[in-house]
Amino acid sequence: MKSARSDALLAGALRVQHIAIRRPGSSGVAAAVAILLLSHGAAAAPNYPVADGPGLATCQQAAHLEHENPALADGFFAWAEGFMSGLNDRYVASNAAADLLPPNLSQQQQKDFLAAFCAAHPDEPYMQGVWALYLQMRREQKLP
């Protein structure tokens, strides 16, 4: 359950910016991707965003944006791939990095996993669904 303080911090700190990305094979057509930046205004918190990107949107916000502009779905998933790649980086030296495109879990199945997570948890950040997907892949690959 969210506290009134966290709701106030979120409401005061959430701002939307738009950037353009180029999709391979799109003949230079740029798609607008909503980027949500979250920075906490608490006195002890840094005075800069501690995280950024579409992963900070709630699942409900992500679904709404993707419904309004289906091209945004690719942007959200590209963010998810980058986030999981970043998580994986800490395991490279110990040869325990997860295969992010395992034979038993296609990109479409990963997108379906995220959609199912978000349908079940509309108020959770999209990033939580990506964490759940990443941890599921690690479990299935029997990685620590």
Summary of the structure (lengths in Angstrom):
residues: 144
radius of gyration: 16.3
end to end distance: 29.9
largest distance: 46.9
contacts: 375
relative contact order: 0.13
helix: 49%
strand: 15%
